[in-house]
Amino acid sequence: MADFWSGRSVVVTGGNGFLGRVVVRLLTEQGAKVAAPTHDAFDLTIPGAADAMLAEFSPSHVIHLAARVGGIGYNQVAPAPLYLDNLMMGTHIIEATHKAGTEKTVLLGTVCSYPKFTPVPFREESFWDGFPEETNAPYGIAKKAHLVHAQVNAQQYGQKFAYLIPTNLYGPGDKFHPAVSHVIPALIKKCVEAKEAGEAFIDVWGTGAASREYLYVEDAAAAIVRAAEHHEGTEPINLGSDREITIRETAETIAEVTGFTGTLQWDASKPDGQPRRRIDPSRAEELLGWKATMNFREGLQRTVEWYLAHRDEAEAAPR
């Protein structure tokens, strides 16, 4: 299948973002003609924009990565656009690709869609077993609606999909602005700035007891391209590293990698978010032949190095 992408046209929504840039690069390296339209060119929350985008580029595949995202703090202050914008973007993409006869549509879900108290490791069979953790629910439920939409369109129209659920992404190119940053870039920024200022401590949200699973951006992009090429189906597929790490261990490792030697002060008045998070990645290995390969500490080192070399870009305010 080495020549699969040669001569094919692919639209990657969100292709100028953190994950999208890597997906675009991988597809281009494999011979695809890739379009990564900007939000300014096609605002996918507006009816008709997705149809116009597909009419302009006529892709065989659409990989839908565009999303409005943020960490716990952003989730708390802007739950309405998190729900509505994400719901509308995916809804319009699914309908536009159906009408255009697009060969395959790849949708990116979120681990935030899983129930708050999902048995660990999270298996896809548990996806509908309860309500998501409250701070993640608007985003998580919008993404779950896309899965239902894909399933009914596949059933009624024979439309082809792949639906992937990555765990928390990190890596070079991540967003470090405090309004939208997730836990890893937020802690890297805090530790680097505290080290530079000679500060004795940093404040960290929560108790440190909650756990997460992190997926390096290059690993996630490889899985997405492989799913676009090899897989079709509307069963969700987890993407993860198969390693559960507490927020405390995350913060301590980031402090070591950045060289911050001060104290981590935990603010238990701030929310922990979902108590535990680790997925079962066996379905991805079975259906895609994919496994994550990046070592967590090495991935962090690469992320810190990129941040130090690109701070203006990394800390740019969200549009």
C-alpha positions as CSV (number, residue, x, y, z in Angstrom):
1,M,0.0,0.0,0.0
2,A,3.0,2.2,-0.3
3,D,1.5,4.1,-3.2
4,F,-2.0,4.4,-1.7
5,W,-1.8,8.2,-1.3
6,S,-0.1,9.0,-4.5
7,G,-2.4,11.2,-6.6
8,R,-5.1,11.3,-3.9
9,S,-6.5,14.6,-2.7
10,V,-7.1,15.0,1.0
11,V,-8.6,17.8,3.1
12,V,-7.4,18.1,6.6
13,T,-9.6,20.4,8.7
14,G,-7.5,21.9,11.5
15,G,-4.5,21.1,9.3
16,N,-2.7,24.2,10.5
17,G,-3.0,23.2,14.2
18,F,-0.9,21.2,16.6
19,L,-1.9,17.7,15.4
20,G,-3.0,18.7,11.9
21,R,0.4,20.0,10.8
22,V,1.9,16.6,11.5
23,V,-0.9,14.8,9.7
24,V,-0.5,17.1,6.7
25,R,3.3,16.4,6.7
26,L,2.9,12.6,6.8
27,L,0.3,12.6,4.0
28,T,2.4,14.9,1.9
29,E,5.5,12.7,2.4
30,Q,3.4,9.8,1.1
31,G,2.4,11.5,-2.1
32,A,-1.0,12.9,-1.3
33,K,-2.2,16.3,-2.5
34,V,-3.2,17.9,0.8
35,A,-5.3,21.0,1.5
36,A,-5.5,22.5,5.0
37,P,-8.0,25.3,4.7
38,T,-8.0,27.9,7.5
39,H,-10.9,28.9,9.7
40,D,-10.9,32.3,8.0
41,A,-11.4,30.7,4.6
42,F,-14.1,28.2,5.7
43,D,-15.8,28.7,9.1
44,L,-17.2,25.2,9.5
45,T,-19.6,26.2,12.2
46,I,-21.6,28.1,9.5
47,P,-24.0,26.1,7.3
48,G,-22.7,25.7,3.8
49,A,-19.1,26.3,4.5
50,A,-18.1,22.6,4.6
51,D,-20.0,22.1,1.3
52,A,-18.1,25.0,-0.3
53,M,-14.8,23.7,1.0
54,L,-15.4,20.2,-0.6
55,A,-16.6,21.8,-3.8
56,E,-13.3,23.7,-4.1
57,F,-10.9,20.8,-3.3
58,S,-12.9,17.7,-4.4
59,P,-11.0,15.4,-1.9
60,S,-11.2,11.6,-1.9
61,H,-10.6,11.7,1.9
62,V,-11.5,14.2,4.7
63,I,-9.7,14.1,8.0
64,H,-11.6,16.2,10.5
65,L,-9.3,17.6,13.2
66,A,-10.6,21.1,13.5
67,A,-11.9,21.7,17.1
68,R,-12.3,24.3,19.8
69,V,-10.3,22.9,22.7
70,G,-8.8,23.9,26.0
71,G,-7.8,22.7,29.4
72,I,-10.0,22.5,32.6
73,G,-9.9,26.3,33.1
74,Y,-11.2,27.0,29.6
75,N,-13.8,24.3,29.9
76,Q,-15.2,26.0,32.9
77,V,-15.4,29.5,31.5
78,A,-16.5,28.7,27.9
79,P,-18.7,25.5,28.0
80,A,-21.3,26.9,25.5
81,P,-19.0,27.4,22.5
82,L,-17.1,24.2,23.4
83,Y,-20.3,22.3,22.9
84,L,-21.9,24.2,20.0
85,D,-18.9,25.0,17.8
86,N,-17.6,21.4,18.0
87,L,-21.0,19.9,17.5
88,M,-21.7,22.1,14.4
89,M,-18.3,21.6,12.8
90,G,-18.5,17.8,12.9
91,T,-22.2,17.8,11.9
92,H,-21.5,19.9,8.9
93,I,-18.5,17.9,7.8
94,I,-20.3,14.6,8.0
95,E,-23.3,15.9,6.0
96,A,-21.1,17.6,3.4
97,T,-18.9,14.5,2.9
98,H,-22.1,12.5,2.5
99,K,-23.5,14.8,-0.2
100,A,-20.2,15.1,-2.0
101,G,-19.7,11.3,-2.1
102,T,-16.3,11.5,-0.3
103,E,-14.6,8.2,-0.2
104,K,-13.9,8.2,3.5
105,T,-14.2,10.6,6.4
106,V,-12.0,10.3,9.5
107,L,-13.4,11.8,12.7
108,L,-11.4,12.5,15.8
109,G,-13.3,11.9,19.1
110,T,-12.0,12.6,22.6
111,V,-11.2,10.6,25.7
112,C,-13.3,13.2,27.5
113,S,-16.4,11.5,26.1
114,Y,-15.9,8.5,28.4
115,P,-18.0,8.3,31.6
116,K,-16.5,9.9,34.6
117,F,-16.1,6.6,36.4
118,T,-15.2,4.4,33.5
119,P,-13.4,1.2,34.7
120,V,-9.7,1.4,34.0
121,P,-8.4,0.8,31.4
122,F,-11.1,2.4,29.3
123,R,-12.4,0.0,26.7
124,E,-14.6,1.1,23.8
125,E,-17.4,-1.1,25.1
126,S,-17.8,1.4,28.1
127,F,-18.2,4.4,25.9
128,W,-21.9,4.8,26.5
129,D,-22.1,3.6,30.1
130,G,-22.4,7.0,31.9
131,F,-22.1,10.8,31.8
132,P,-18.7,12.3,31.2
133,E,-16.8,14.2,33.9
134,E,-18.6,17.5,34.3
135,T,-15.8,19.9,33.2
136,N,-15.3,17.8,30.1
137,A,-18.9,17.1,29.3
138,P,-19.8,19.8,26.8
139,Y,-16.9,18.9,24.5
140,G,-17.2,15.2,25.1
141,I,-20.9,15.0,24.4
142,A,-20.5,17.0,21.2
143,K,-17.9,14.6,20.0
144,K,-20.1,11.6,20.9
145,A,-22.8,13.0,18.8
146,H,-20.5,12.8,15.8
147,L,-20.2,9.1,16.4
148,V,-23.9,8.6,16.4
149,H,-24.2,10.7,13.2
150,A,-21.5,8.6,11.5
151,Q,-23.2,5.4,12.6
152,V,-26.6,6.3,11.2
153,N,-25.1,7.6,7.9
154,A,-23.1,4.5,7.5
155,Q,-26.2,2.4,8.1
156,Q,-28.6,4.3,5.9
157,Y,-26.2,5.6,3.1
158,G,-23.2,3.3,3.2
159,Q,-21.0,6.3,4.1
160,K,-17.4,5.2,5.1
161,F,-15.8,6.4,8.3
162,A,-13.1,5.9,10.8
163,Y,-13.6,7.2,14.4
164,L,-10.6,7.6,16.6
165,I,-10.3,8.5,20.3
166,P,-6.9,9.8,21.3
167,T,-5.8,10.3,24.9
168,N,-4.2,13.6,26.0
169,L,-1.8,14.7,23.2
170,Y,1.5,16.5,23.8
171,G,4.6,17.3,21.8
172,P,6.3,20.0,19.7
173,G,3.8,22.5,18.4
174,D,1.4,22.4,21.4
175,K,-0.4,25.4,22.6
176,F,1.2,27.1,25.6
177,H,-1.1,30.2,26.0
178,P,-2.7,29.9,29.5
179,A,-6.2,30.4,28.1
180,V,-6.2,27.1,26.2
181,S,-3.2,25.0,27.3
182,H,-3.6,21.5,28.7
183,V,-1.7,20.1,31.6
184,I,1.7,19.4,30.0
185,P,2.3,22.7,28.2
186,A,0.8,24.6,31.2
187,L,3.3,22.9,33.6
188,I,6.2,23.3,31.2
189,K,5.6,27.1,30.9
190,K,5.2,27.4,34.7
191,C,8.4,25.5,35.4
192,V,10.5,27.3,32.7
193,E,9.3,30.8,33.8
194,A,9.9,30.0,37.5
195,K,13.4,28.7,36.8
196,E,14.2,31.8,34.8
197,A,12.8,34.1,37.6
198,G,14.6,32.1,40.4
199,E,11.2,31.5,42.1
200,A,11.1,29.0,45.0
201,F,7.8,27.3,44.0
202,I,5.0,27.0,41.5
203,D,1.3,26.4,42.1
204,V,-0.2,23.4,40.5
205,W,-4.0,22.8,40.2
206,G,-5.6,19.9,42.1
207,T,-4.3,17.3,44.4
208,G,-2.0,15.6,42.0
209,A,-3.8,12.3,42.6
210,A,-5.7,12.2,39.3
211,S,-4.1,10.3,36.5
212,R,-3.8,10.8,32.8
213,E,-2.4,9.0,29.7
214,Y,-0.4,11.0,27.2
215,L,0.1,10.4,23.5
216,Y,2.9,11.9,21.6
217,V,1.6,13.9,18.6
218,E,3.7,12.0,16.0
219,D,2.3,8.7,17.3
220,A,-1.3,10.1,17.0
221,A,-0.7,11.4,13.5
222,A,0.7,8.1,12.3
223,A,-2.5,6.3,13.6
224,I,-4.8,8.8,11.9
225,V,-3.1,8.4,8.5
226,R,-3.1,4.6,8.9
227,A,-6.8,4.6,9.8
228,A,-7.6,6.8,6.8
229,E,-5.7,4.4,4.5
230,H,-6.6,1.0,6.0
231,H,-9.7,1.1,8.1
232,E,-13.4,1.7,7.7
233,G,-16.1,1.3,10.3
234,T,-18.0,3.2,12.9
235,E,-16.8,1.4,16.0
236,P,-14.7,3.8,18.1
237,I,-10.9,3.1,18.3
238,N,-8.8,4.2,21.3
239,L,-5.4,5.7,20.6
240,G,-3.0,5.8,23.6
241,S,0.4,4.9,25.0
242,D,-0.9,2.3,27.5
243,R,0.8,4.1,30.4
244,E,-1.1,5.7,33.2
245,I,0.7,8.6,35.0
246,T,-0.5,10.7,37.9
247,I,-0.6,14.5,37.6
248,R,1.9,14.6,40.5
249,E,4.3,12.4,38.6
250,T,3.7,14.4,35.4
251,A,4.6,17.6,37.2
252,E,7.6,16.2,38.9
253,T,9.0,14.8,35.6
254,I,8.4,18.1,33.9
255,A,10.2,19.9,36.7
256,E,13.2,17.6,36.2
257,V,13.3,17.9,32.4
258,T,13.1,21.7,32.6
259,G,15.6,22.0,35.4
260,F,13.2,23.6,37.9
261,T,14.3,22.6,41.4
262,G,11.8,24.5,43.5
263,T,8.7,23.3,45.3
264,L,5.4,22.1,43.7
265,Q,2.5,23.6,45.7
266,W,-0.7,21.7,45.1
267,D,-3.9,23.8,45.1
268,A,-6.7,21.3,46.2
269,S,-9.3,24.0,45.8
270,K,-8.9,23.6,42.0
271,P,-10.6,20.6,40.2
272,D,-8.7,17.4,39.4
273,G,-10.9,16.6,36.5
274,Q,-11.5,13.0,35.7
275,P,-10.1,10.8,38.6
276,R,-8.3,8.3,36.4
277,R,-7.6,8.0,32.7
278,R,-5.9,5.1,30.9
279,I,-7.3,3.5,27.8
280,D,-7.0,0.0,26.4
281,P,-5.3,0.4,23.0
282,S,-5.7,-3.2,21.8
283,R,-8.4,-2.5,19.3
284,A,-6.0,0.0,17.5
285,E,-3.3,-2.6,17.4
286,E,-5.7,-5.3,16.1
287,L,-7.5,-3.1,13.4
288,L,-4.8,-0.6,12.4
289,G,-1.6,-2.5,13.3
290,W,-0.5,0.5,15.3
291,K,1.2,1.0,18.6
292,A,2.6,4.2,20.2
293,T,6.4,4.2,20.4
294,M,7.5,7.4,22.0
295,N,9.0,7.2,25.5
296,F,7.3,9.8,27.8
297,R,10.5,11.5,29.1
298,E,12.0,11.7,25.6
299,G,8.7,13.1,24.3
300,L,8.7,15.7,27.1
301,Q,12.4,16.6,26.3
302,R,11.5,17.2,22.7
303,T,8.5,19.3,23.7
304,V,10.5,21.5,26.1
305,E,13.2,22.0,23.5
306,W,10.7,23.1,20.9
307,Y,9.0,25.4,23.4
308,L,12.3,27.1,24.3
309,A,13.1,27.6,20.6
310,H,9.6,28.9,19.6
311,R,8.2,30.7,22.6
312,D,6.5,33.5,20.7
313,E,4.6,31.0,18.5
314,A,3.9,28.6,21.4
315,E,2.5,31.4,23.6
316,A,0.4,33.1,20.9
317,A,-3.1,34.0,22.0
318,P,-5.9,31.9,20.6
319,R,-7.9,33.5,17.8
